[in-house]
Amino acid sequence: ASIETYLLEKVRLVHQSPGERNYHIFYELFSMKDEEDEEDEDEDDDNAPSAVIEKIGITEFDMEDFKLINMSDTYDRRDGVPDEETFADLKEAMKIMGFTRDEMTNVFGVTTAFLHASNLTFETVGEIECRLEMDNPHLDYVVDLLGITKE
C-alpha cells in the first residue's frame, strides 16, 4: 500500500479561483449518475447507484446548481483524468479498507449534504436577525442526510 499526501487548502471549500475546482469528491459524486445506467440493479437494494443518487439528492440537480462548486465555472480536471475513474478508485480503496456498502453510502451522503448546505438561504427577520428559509428544497436533503431535524 502507499499513501500520497495532498495539500487540502481549506480556502477552496468556500472559494475557488478561476480555473480551479473544489475538492474532487464533490465532482466525482456526480459520476454515480452514469453508473446507474451501467450496472444491473436489484430494485430492493438501497445501495444501488440509482437508490444512492436519489437518496443524496443529485438526480434533479447538476454540478452547476451547487454554490459550493460552481463559483469558478470549472467542472473538469485540468489533468484530463475523468472523475469516473478516480471515483471508481476511491470506492475500490474503501472496499479494501473494509467499508461496507452502507458505510460508503453514508460517507457519500454526508459529503453531499455539504453541497446542499451551500444552497441554503436565509431571510431577514427584524433589523438584525435572520432565519433559515424553510421552503428551500435543499434543506430537506441536508436534514435527512445528516440525520437532524429542521427544528
Buried (B, 14 or more C-beta within 10 A) or exposed (E): EEEEEEEEEEEBBEEBEEEEBBBBBBBBBBBBBEBBEEEEBEEEEEBBBBBBBBBBBBEEBEBEBBBBBBBBEBBEBEEEEEBBEBBBEBBEEBEEEEBEBEEBBBBBBEBBBBBBBBBEEEEEEEEEEEEEEEEBEBBBBBBBBBEEEEE
